């Protein structure tokens, strides 16, 4: 009986932790990518496949129409321009992402390692400031407040000196190794654009699950020369990888339920064999097979309930411990984060408990039918 209870406890505990870790992992990775890249990009409709944005004129009427939709929370102009940083006899190819005072810095503030975000109160000073990742800073041996030269390959070649205003750590290698953040007006000047021209729009949606729906709705109001890309299209490899995690969690759930069912079947068969004489006595007194089966099923329900109670304590206890302490660590280079993330969902926990209980009881009806095969006369003599 103890082995059966422990089996259910471990099975449910592992299932709760598996779902919580998969959900936490998917949420953290998704938030990292969309926090930097936004949910939807709007670019000029052309064949430009480079890191340098194609200019188009900012349209205030489009921004107003987009923000009227409850699906859209922010619309922010920006532009990108590749360059080469030279510092401490080291060089590094990067892409400058230029933003302006309307940019939402909420995500960056959460991931700052040192310093602060760019202050656009003084637009001239803002053009001299830059934010770079911890990865880039380490490779170039730079720290907060250091100055660096950045070269922009164009005709004629241009260079600018920047002061490091902030150092961030997104944790996604594709972002940390590639991008630095600066001023949109600087890119505007370097490219000799008109003051009202920008490279792209970055949009945030209120519900990420509706990002494709929001993009389709935007297409209805987009100017003819613009088109939209979702973050799912910009980073397909990452999001396809996250989908594969769902397959892993399903396999884990099936295996754990099978283990729990096998344990309970073994326990029920042992209970029936141990109570063979009692079964014979009940039958001799007129009890039906179903009445006797119910006795064993009620007892099995008690054991399953006890296992579920302990399983919840194990799974939720370890999960909350990890949430508070980040005790179990990960290699950030491989997993994009430094610790195992955990995210509990009440519906998932309830469905796991109910599903485990129902499946175990339904499966146990079959071995409980062994009661009908027991002869009263032989059973009473059974020792």
C-alpha beads as a LAMMPS data file, in Angstrom:
LAMMPS data file: protein, C-alpha beads

383 atoms
382 bonds

1 atom types
1 bond types

-500.0 500.0 xlo xhi
-500.0 500.0 ylo yhi
-500.0 500.0 zlo zhi

Masses

1 110.0

Atoms # bond

1 1 1 0.000 0.000 0.000
2 1 1 2.830 2.393 0.853
3 1 1 4.539 1.673 -2.466
4 1 1 1.301 2.428 -4.330
5 1 1 0.849 5.708 -2.452
6 1 1 4.473 6.711 -3.054
7 1 1 4.113 5.845 -6.753
8 1 1 1.106 8.141 -7.127
9 1 1 2.803 10.844 -5.054
10 1 1 5.929 10.817 -7.230
11 1 1 3.923 10.566 -10.444
12 1 1 1.693 13.546 -9.658
13 1 1 4.579 15.563 -8.231
14 1 1 6.622 15.044 -11.395
15 1 1 3.632 15.886 -13.607
16 1 1 2.953 19.149 -11.742
17 1 1 6.610 20.157 -11.897
18 1 1 6.919 19.154 -15.567
19 1 1 4.000 21.328 -16.643
20 1 1 5.075 24.208 -14.398
21 1 1 8.650 24.145 -15.727
22 1 1 7.576 23.893 -19.381
23 1 1 5.113 26.767 -18.951
24 1 1 7.678 28.836 -17.056
25 1 1 10.368 28.148 -19.627
26 1 1 8.131 29.019 -22.588
27 1 1 6.914 32.188 -20.859
28 1 1 10.413 33.401 -19.977
29 1 1 11.852 32.784 -23.459
30 1 1 8.844 34.351 -25.150
31 1 1 9.012 37.435 -22.942
32 1 1 12.750 37.802 -23.577
33 1 1 12.337 37.760 -27.356
34 1 1 9.224 39.933 -27.555
35 1 1 10.561 42.283 -24.874
36 1 1 13.387 43.330 -27.188
37 1 1 11.901 42.813 -30.656
38 1 1 8.270 43.700 -29.929
39 1 1 5.294 41.627 -31.044
40 1 1 4.821 43.080 -34.531
41 1 1 7.172 44.992 -36.848
42 1 1 5.914 47.238 -39.622
43 1 1 8.417 47.869 -42.398
44 1 1 8.531 49.254 -45.903
45 1 1 7.240 46.745 -48.463
46 1 1 10.399 46.077 -50.516
47 1 1 13.059 43.427 -51.086
48 1 1 15.436 44.733 -48.418
49 1 1 16.795 41.754 -46.471
50 1 1 19.662 43.551 -44.727
51 1 1 19.973 44.896 -41.198
52 1 1 19.700 48.469 -42.496
53 1 1 16.135 49.757 -42.468
54 1 1 14.499 51.185 -45.572
55 1 1 13.064 54.629 -44.765
56 1 1 9.437 55.675 -44.958
57 1 1 7.534 58.655 -43.680
58 1 1 6.029 58.402 -40.183
59 1 1 2.223 58.484 -40.293
60 1 1 0.577 59.877 -37.157
61 1 1 -2.896 59.009 -38.441
62 1 1 -1.905 55.334 -38.719
63 1 1 -0.597 55.360 -35.134
64 1 1 -3.892 56.812 -33.887
65 1 1 -5.934 54.188 -35.773
66 1 1 -3.713 51.366 -34.491
67 1 1 -3.960 52.491 -30.856
68 1 1 -7.748 52.639 -31.087
69 1 1 -7.721 48.843 -31.254
70 1 1 -7.783 47.122 -27.834
71 1 1 -5.299 44.609 -29.258
72 1 1 -2.484 47.200 -29.571
73 1 1 -0.879 48.848 -26.526
74 1 1 2.205 50.600 -27.979
75 1 1 3.390 51.837 -31.378
76 1 1 7.053 52.923 -31.365
77 1 1 9.190 54.127 -34.289
78 1 1 12.778 52.905 -34.647
79 1 1 15.460 52.144 -37.217
80 1 1 18.445 49.813 -37.463
81 1 1 21.900 50.359 -38.931
82 1 1 24.888 47.977 -38.911
83 1 1 28.223 49.198 -37.641
84 1 1 31.582 48.142 -36.221
85 1 1 32.652 48.952 -32.657
86 1 1 36.348 49.485 -31.988
87 1 1 37.578 49.524 -28.393
88 1 1 40.657 48.280 -26.505
89 1 1 42.222 47.003 -29.744
90 1 1 39.154 44.815 -30.299
91 1 1 36.461 45.107 -32.977
92 1 1 32.913 43.776 -32.992
93 1 1 30.221 43.911 -35.677
94 1 1 26.861 45.008 -34.265
95 1 1 23.523 46.476 -35.301
96 1 1 22.496 49.805 -33.820
97 1 1 18.800 49.929 -32.939
98 1 1 17.789 53.579 -32.795
99 1 1 14.747 54.534 -30.704
100 1 1 13.190 57.799 -29.559
101 1 1 11.466 59.249 -26.484
102 1 1 8.256 57.272 -27.157
103 1 1 10.033 53.936 -26.618
104 1 1 8.736 51.739 -23.790
105 1 1 11.760 50.960 -21.562
106 1 1 9.895 48.660 -19.133
107 1 1 11.562 45.471 -20.333
108 1 1 15.067 46.965 -20.537
109 1 1 14.857 48.322 -16.987
110 1 1 14.161 44.780 -15.752
111 1 1 17.258 43.459 -17.535
112 1 1 19.778 46.207 -16.806
113 1 1 23.016 44.944 -15.328
114 1 1 24.455 48.427 -14.813
115 1 1 23.630 52.041 -15.573
116 1 1 20.342 53.306 -16.912
117 1 1 18.343 53.674 -20.114
118 1 1 18.966 56.515 -22.558
119 1 1 17.452 59.834 -21.466
120 1 1 15.904 61.705 -24.399
121 1 1 15.262 64.886 -22.393
122 1 1 18.350 66.298 -24.131
123 1 1 18.209 65.016 -27.722
124 1 1 21.777 66.137 -28.474
125 1 1 23.246 64.242 -25.512
126 1 1 21.057 61.217 -26.306
127 1 1 22.819 60.894 -29.673
128 1 1 26.121 60.399 -27.821
129 1 1 24.834 57.617 -25.549
130 1 1 24.601 53.910 -26.234
131 1 1 23.439 50.757 -24.454
132 1 1 25.086 47.424 -25.117
133 1 1 24.783 43.887 -23.814
134 1 1 26.912 42.285 -21.135
135 1 1 28.144 39.843 -23.792
136 1 1 29.419 42.636 -26.050
137 1 1 30.864 44.578 -23.106
138 1 1 32.824 41.505 -21.955
139 1 1 34.143 40.771 -25.447
140 1 1 35.347 44.352 -25.875
141 1 1 36.504 44.729 -22.242
142 1 1 34.196 47.684 -21.655
143 1 1 32.338 48.909 -18.592
144 1 1 29.735 51.509 -17.708
145 1 1 30.839 55.069 -18.561
146 1 1 33.558 53.994 -21.017
147 1 1 33.807 55.650 -24.423
148 1 1 33.961 53.741 -27.694
149 1 1 34.157 54.404 -31.414
150 1 1 31.593 53.006 -33.801
151 1 1 32.198 52.968 -37.553
152 1 1 29.354 52.988 -40.064
153 1 1 30.278 51.511 -43.423
154 1 1 28.840 53.876 -46.010
155 1 1 30.049 56.394 -48.531
156 1 1 31.766 58.318 -47.085
157 1 1 32.771 56.211 -44.054
158 1 1 31.471 57.735 -40.828
159 1 1 32.401 57.219 -37.223
160 1 1 30.861 58.355 -33.960
161 1 1 32.044 58.321 -30.362
162 1 1 29.597 57.012 -27.764
163 1 1 29.483 56.829 -23.982
164 1 1 28.125 53.636 -22.472
165 1 1 24.927 54.673 -20.697
166 1 1 23.706 51.210 -19.729
167 1 1 24.594 47.511 -19.925
168 1 1 21.781 44.967 -20.342
169 1 1 21.569 41.191 -20.340
170 1 1 18.631 39.833 -22.343
171 1 1 19.895 36.250 -22.186
172 1 1 19.073 35.449 -25.833
173 1 1 22.362 34.996 -27.677
174 1 1 20.953 36.146 -31.044
175 1 1 20.013 39.485 -29.468
176 1 1 22.911 40.026 -27.048
177 1 1 25.604 39.383 -29.659
178 1 1 23.963 41.437 -32.390
179 1 1 22.253 44.566 -31.078
180 1 1 23.163 47.780 -29.302
181 1 1 20.644 50.538 -28.556
182 1 1 21.006 54.222 -29.386
183 1 1 19.165 57.217 -30.750
184 1 1 16.852 57.150 -33.770
185 1 1 17.734 60.753 -34.647
186 1 1 21.406 59.741 -34.987
187 1 1 20.546 57.101 -37.587
188 1 1 18.350 59.680 -39.270
189 1 1 21.320 62.045 -39.571
190 1 1 23.781 59.342 -40.666
191 1 1 21.456 58.248 -43.473
192 1 1 20.588 61.814 -44.495
193 1 1 16.889 61.056 -44.087
194 1 1 14.213 63.682 -43.778
195 1 1 13.302 64.543 -40.153
196 1 1 9.934 62.759 -40.433
197 1 1 11.377 59.506 -41.846
198 1 1 11.819 56.340 -39.782
199 1 1 12.923 52.764 -40.457
200 1 1 10.229 50.636 -38.795
201 1 1 7.415 50.573 -36.262
202 1 1 7.545 48.270 -33.255
203 1 1 4.145 47.306 -31.817
204 1 1 3.176 45.601 -28.565
205 1 1 -0.081 43.658 -28.226
206 1 1 -2.208 43.238 -25.113
207 1 1 -2.494 39.446 -25.512
208 1 1 0.369 37.578 -27.166
209 1 1 -1.886 34.611 -28.005
210 1 1 -3.706 36.930 -30.431
211 1 1 -0.580 38.301 -32.130
212 1 1 -1.428 36.791 -35.528
213 1 1 -5.007 38.051 -35.296
214 1 1 -3.732 41.520 -34.390
215 1 1 -1.323 41.480 -37.361
216 1 1 -4.166 40.554 -39.728
217 1 1 -6.290 43.394 -38.354
218 1 1 -3.384 45.820 -38.828
219 1 1 -3.058 44.820 -42.472
220 1 1 -6.511 46.314 -43.051
221 1 1 -5.343 49.798 -42.010
222 1 1 -1.709 49.707 -43.155
223 1 1 -0.625 52.163 -45.845
224 1 1 -0.059 50.505 -49.215
225 1 1 3.754 50.607 -49.090
226 1 1 4.056 48.967 -45.652
227 1 1 3.744 45.402 -44.407
228 1 1 3.835 43.666 -41.024
229 1 1 5.909 40.834 -39.537
230 1 1 5.164 39.117 -36.240
231 1 1 7.873 38.073 -33.811
232 1 1 6.918 34.476 -34.666
233 1 1 8.101 35.133 -38.233
234 1 1 11.247 36.980 -37.147
235 1 1 12.411 34.238 -34.756
236 1 1 10.879 31.018 -36.152
237 1 1 13.594 28.702 -34.819
238 1 1 13.048 29.779 -31.203
239 1 1 9.259 29.484 -31.312
240 1 1 9.327 26.123 -33.127
241 1 1 11.690 24.877 -30.451
242 1 1 9.246 26.018 -27.765
243 1 1 6.449 24.075 -29.476
244 1 1 8.528 20.899 -29.218
245 1 1 8.553 21.275 -25.433
246 1 1 4.815 20.559 -25.424
247 1 1 5.539 17.134 -26.941
248 1 1 8.043 16.399 -24.170
249 1 1 5.522 17.340 -21.474
250 1 1 2.829 15.096 -23.017
251 1 1 5.234 12.129 -23.078
252 1 1 6.131 12.791 -19.441
253 1 1 2.477 12.977 -18.398
254 1 1 1.600 9.710 -20.159
255 1 1 4.549 7.870 -18.589
256 1 1 3.747 9.112 -15.089
257 1 1 0.044 8.177 -15.390
258 1 1 1.028 4.686 -16.609
259 1 1 3.342 4.267 -13.599
260 1 1 0.602 5.385 -11.205
261 1 1 -1.962 3.048 -12.805
262 1 1 0.379 0.032 -12.676
263 1 1 1.105 0.726 -9.000
264 1 1 -2.581 0.927 -8.157
265 1 1 -3.462 -2.216 -10.110
266 1 1 -0.763 -4.118 -8.220
267 1 1 -2.009 -2.748 -4.895
268 1 1 -5.635 -3.628 -5.666
269 1 1 -4.766 -7.185 -6.711
270 1 1 -2.781 -7.639 -3.503
271 1 1 -5.730 -6.323 -1.449
272 1 1 -8.115 -8.743 -3.171
273 1 1 -5.805 -11.722 -2.631
274 1 1 -5.262 -10.784 1.025
275 1 1 -9.039 -10.554 1.580
276 1 1 -10.034 -13.732 -0.288
277 1 1 -11.587 -15.279 2.817
278 1 1 -13.519 -12.094 3.540
279 1 1 -14.812 -12.019 -0.050
280 1 1 -16.027 -15.616 0.312
281 1 1 -17.761 -14.757 3.596
282 1 1 -19.520 -11.741 2.005
283 1 1 -20.694 -13.862 -0.919
284 1 1 -21.969 -16.571 1.410
285 1 1 -23.970 -13.876 3.221
286 1 1 -25.584 -12.774 -0.069
287 1 1 -23.411 -9.846 -1.129
288 1 1 -23.254 -9.226 -4.889
289 1 1 -20.022 -9.017 -6.833
290 1 1 -20.558 -5.273 -7.478
291 1 1 -21.106 -4.563 -3.765
292 1 1 -17.822 -6.273 -2.954
293 1 1 -16.057 -4.496 -5.841
294 1 1 -17.217 -1.163 -4.444
295 1 1 -15.554 -1.931 -1.104
296 1 1 -12.210 -2.365 -2.804
297 1 1 -12.743 0.605 -5.135
298 1 1 -13.580 2.835 -2.155
299 1 1 -10.409 1.674 -0.436
300 1 1 -8.423 2.309 -3.652
301 1 1 -9.952 5.789 -3.858
302 1 1 -8.684 6.494 -0.343
303 1 1 -5.173 5.384 -1.311
304 1 1 -5.246 7.412 -4.534
305 1 1 -6.513 10.491 -2.642
306 1 1 -3.711 10.159 -0.100
307 1 1 -1.169 9.824 -2.930
308 1 1 -2.616 12.893 -4.683
309 1 1 -2.450 14.918 -1.474
310 1 1 1.205 14.030 -0.954
311 1 1 1.936 14.530 -4.665
312 1 1 0.541 18.061 -4.568
313 1 1 2.611 18.813 -1.492
314 1 1 5.743 17.514 -3.251
315 1 1 5.203 19.213 -6.618
316 1 1 3.943 22.550 -5.310
317 1 1 6.474 22.594 -2.488
318 1 1 9.464 22.094 -4.778
319 1 1 8.010 24.535 -7.303
320 1 1 7.508 27.343 -4.785
321 1 1 10.961 26.648 -3.341
322 1 1 12.487 27.100 -6.826
323 1 1 10.456 30.260 -7.455
324 1 1 11.755 31.880 -4.288
325 1 1 15.386 30.689 -4.312
326 1 1 16.272 29.843 -7.964
327 1 1 18.204 26.950 -6.418
328 1 1 18.360 24.836 -9.601
329 1 1 20.573 26.575 -12.167
330 1 1 20.866 26.404 -15.963
331 1 1 23.587 27.209 -18.491
332 1 1 22.461 30.515 -20.000
333 1 1 24.357 29.905 -23.236
334 1 1 22.229 26.814 -23.902
335 1 1 18.896 27.674 -22.252
336 1 1 18.760 31.521 -22.461
337 1 1 18.412 31.832 -18.679
338 1 1 20.408 31.139 -15.526
339 1 1 17.809 29.207 -13.503
340 1 1 14.930 26.755 -13.947
341 1 1 11.743 28.849 -14.328
342 1 1 8.490 27.669 -12.743
343 1 1 5.005 28.947 -13.534
344 1 1 1.977 27.340 -11.872
345 1 1 -1.477 27.337 -13.410
346 1 1 -4.445 26.476 -11.172
347 1 1 -6.406 24.909 -14.048
348 1 1 -3.495 22.605 -14.946
349 1 1 -3.130 21.450 -11.339
350 1 1 -6.860 20.735 -10.960
351 1 1 -6.995 18.867 -14.290
352 1 1 -3.968 16.752 -13.347
353 1 1 -5.547 15.767 -10.029
354 1 1 -8.965 15.019 -11.490
355 1 1 -7.517 13.241 -14.519
356 1 1 -5.224 11.024 -12.420
357 1 1 -8.073 10.099 -10.051
358 1 1 -10.561 9.311 -12.843
359 1 1 -8.093 7.333 -14.995
360 1 1 -6.890 5.258 -12.040
361 1 1 -10.439 4.434 -10.904
362 1 1 -11.626 3.531 -14.411
363 1 1 -8.648 1.246 -14.962
364 1 1 -9.092 -0.364 -11.525
365 1 1 -12.598 -1.543 -12.396
366 1 1 -11.061 -4.289 -14.564
367 1 1 -8.826 -5.951 -11.890
368 1 1 -11.629 -5.538 -9.327
369 1 1 -13.672 -7.941 -11.489
370 1 1 -11.434 -10.675 -10.111
371 1 1 -13.923 -10.715 -7.217
372 1 1 -16.533 -12.365 -9.476
373 1 1 -14.148 -15.286 -10.128
374 1 1 -13.810 -16.179 -6.466
375 1 1 -15.945 -19.132 -5.296
376 1 1 -17.471 -18.659 -1.798
377 1 1 -16.712 -22.249 -0.703
378 1 1 -13.078 -22.176 -1.880
379 1 1 -12.564 -18.665 -0.582
380 1 1 -13.732 -19.462 2.971
381 1 1 -11.238 -22.343 3.026
382 1 1 -8.507 -20.138 1.587
383 1 1 -5.611 -19.459 3.949

Bonds

1 1 1 2
2 1 2 3
3 1 3 4
4 1 4 5
5 1 5 6
6 1 6 7
7 1 7 8
8 1 8 9
9 1 9 10
10 1 10 11
11 1 11 12
12 1 12 13
13 1 13 14
14 1 14 15
15 1 15 16
16 1 16 17
17 1 17 18
18 1 18 19
19 1 19 20
20 1 20 21
21 1 21 22
22 1 22 23
23 1 23 24
24 1 24 25
25 1 25 26
26 1 26 27
27 1 27 28
28 1 28 29
29 1 29 30
30 1 30 31
31 1 31 32
32 1 32 33
33 1 33 34
34 1 34 35
35 1 35 36
36 1 36 37
37 1 37 38
38 1 38 39
39 1 39 40
40 1 40 41
41 1 41 42
42 1 42 43
43 1 43 44
44 1 44 45
45 1 45 46
46 1 46 47
47 1 47 48
48 1 48 49
49 1 49 50
50 1 50 51
51 1 51 52
52 1 52 53
53 1 53 54
54 1 54 55
55 1 55 56
56 1 56 57
57 1 57 58
58 1 58 59
59 1 59 60
60 1 60 61
61 1 61 62
62 1 62 63
63 1 63 64
64 1 64 65
65 1 65 66
66 1 66 67
67 1 67 68
68 1 68 69
69 1 69 70
70 1 70 71
71 1 71 72
72 1 72 73
73 1 73 74
74 1 74 75
75 1 75 76
76 1 76 77
77 1 77 78
78 1 78 79
79 1 79 80
80 1 80 81
81 1 81 82
82 1 82 83
83 1 83 84
84 1 84 85
85 1 85 86
86 1 86 87
87 1 87 88
88 1 88 89
89 1 89 90
90 1 90 91
91 1 91 92
92 1 92 93
93 1 93 94
94 1 94 95
95 1 95 96
96 1 96 97
97 1 97 98
98 1 98 99
99 1 99 100
100 1 100 101
101 1 101 102
102 1 102 103
103 1 103 104
104 1 104 105
105 1 105 106
106 1 106 107
107 1 107 108
108 1 108 109
109 1 109 110
110 1 110 111
111 1 111 112
112 1 112 113
113 1 113 114
114 1 114 115
115 1 115 116
116 1 116 117
117 1 117 118
118 1 118 119
119 1 119 120
120 1 120 121
121 1 121 122
122 1 122 123
123 1 123 124
124 1 124 125
125 1 125 126
126 1 126 127
127 1 127 128
128 1 128 129
129 1 129 130
130 1 130 131
131 1 131 132
132 1 132 133
133 1 133 134
134 1 134 135
135 1 135 136
136 1 136 137
137 1 137 138
138 1 138 139
139 1 139 140
140 1 140 141
141 1 141 142
142 1 142 143
143 1 143 144
144 1 144 145
145 1 145 146
146 1 146 147
147 1 147 148
148 1 148 149
149 1 149 150
150 1 150 151
151 1 151 152
152 1 152 153
153 1 153 154
154 1 154 155
155 1 155 156
156 1 156 157
157 1 157 158
158 1 158 159
159 1 159 160
160 1 160 161
161 1 161 162
162 1 162 163
163 1 163 164
164 1 164 165
165 1 165 166
166 1 166 167
167 1 167 168
168 1 168 169
169 1 169 170
170 1 170 171
171 1 171 172
172 1 172 173
173 1 173 174
174 1 174 175
175 1 175 176
176 1 176 177
177 1 177 178
178 1 178 179
179 1 179 180
180 1 180 181
181 1 181 182
182 1 182 183
183 1 183 184
184 1 184 185
185 1 185 186
186 1 186 187
187 1 187 188
188 1 188 189
189 1 189 190
190 1 190 191
191 1 191 192
192 1 192 193
193 1 193 194
194 1 194 195
195 1 195 196
196 1 196 197
197 1 197 198
198 1 198 199
199 1 199 200
200 1 200 201
201 1 201 202
202 1 202 203
203 1 203 204
204 1 204 205
205 1 205 206
206 1 206 207
207 1 207 208
208 1 208 209
209 1 209 210
210 1 210 211
211 1 211 212
212 1 212 213
213 1 213 214
214 1 214 215
215 1 215 216
216 1 216 217
217 1 217 218
218 1 218 219
219 1 219 220
220 1 220 221
221 1 221 222
222 1 222 223
223 1 223 224
224 1 224 225
225 1 225 226
226 1 226 227
227 1 227 228
228 1 228 229
229 1 229 230
230 1 230 231
231 1 231 232
232 1 232 233
233 1 233 234
234 1 234 235
235 1 235 236
236 1 236 237
237 1 237 238
238 1 238 239
239 1 239 240
240 1 240 241
241 1 241 242
242 1 242 243
243 1 243 244
244 1 244 245
245 1 245 246
246 1 246 247
247 1 247 248
248 1 248 249
249 1 249 250
250 1 250 251
251 1 251 252
252 1 252 253
253 1 253 254
254 1 254 255
255 1 255 256
256 1 256 257
257 1 257 258
258 1 258 259
259 1 259 260
260 1 260 261
261 1 261 262
262 1 262 263
263 1 263 264
264 1 264 265
265 1 265 266
266 1 266 267
267 1 267 268
268 1 268 269
269 1 269 270
270 1 270 271
271 1 271 272
272 1 272 273
273 1 273 274
274 1 274 275
275 1 275 276
276 1 276 277
277 1 277 278
278 1 278 279
279 1 279 280
280 1 280 281
281 1 281 282
282 1 282 283
283 1 283 284
284 1 284 285
285 1 285 286
286 1 286 287
287 1 287 288
288 1 288 289
289 1 289 290
290 1 290 291
291 1 291 292
292 1 292 293
293 1 293 294
294 1 294 295
295 1 295 296
296 1 296 297
297 1 297 298
298 1 298 299
299 1 299 300
300 1 300 301
301 1 301 302
302 1 302 303
303 1 303 304
304 1 304 305
305 1 305 306
306 1 306 307
307 1 307 308
308 1 308 309
309 1 309 310
310 1 310 311
311 1 311 312
312 1 312 313
313 1 313 314
314 1 314 315
315 1 315 316
316 1 316 317
317 1 317 318
318 1 318 319
319 1 319 320
320 1 320 321
321 1 321 322
322 1 322 323
323 1 323 324
324 1 324 325
325 1 325 326
326 1 326 327
327 1 327 328
328 1 328 329
329 1 329 330
330 1 330 331
331 1 331 332
332 1 332 333
333 1 333 334
334 1 334 335
335 1 335 336
336 1 336 337
337 1 337 338
338 1 338 339
339 1 339 340
340 1 340 341
341 1 341 342
342 1 342 343
343 1 343 344
344 1 344 345
345 1 345 346
346 1 346 347
347 1 347 348
348 1 348 349
349 1 349 350
350 1 350 351
351 1 351 352
352 1 352 353
353 1 353 354
354 1 354 355
355 1 355 356
356 1 356 357
357 1 357 358
358 1 358 359
359 1 359 360
360 1 360 361
361 1 361 362
362 1 362 363
363 1 363 364
364 1 364 365
365 1 365 366
366 1 366 367
367 1 367 368
368 1 368 369
369 1 369 370
370 1 370 371
371 1 371 372
372 1 372 373
373 1 373 374
374 1 374 375
375 1 375 376
376 1 376 377
377 1 377 378
378 1 378 379
379 1 379 380
380 1 380 381
381 1 381 382
382 1 382 383
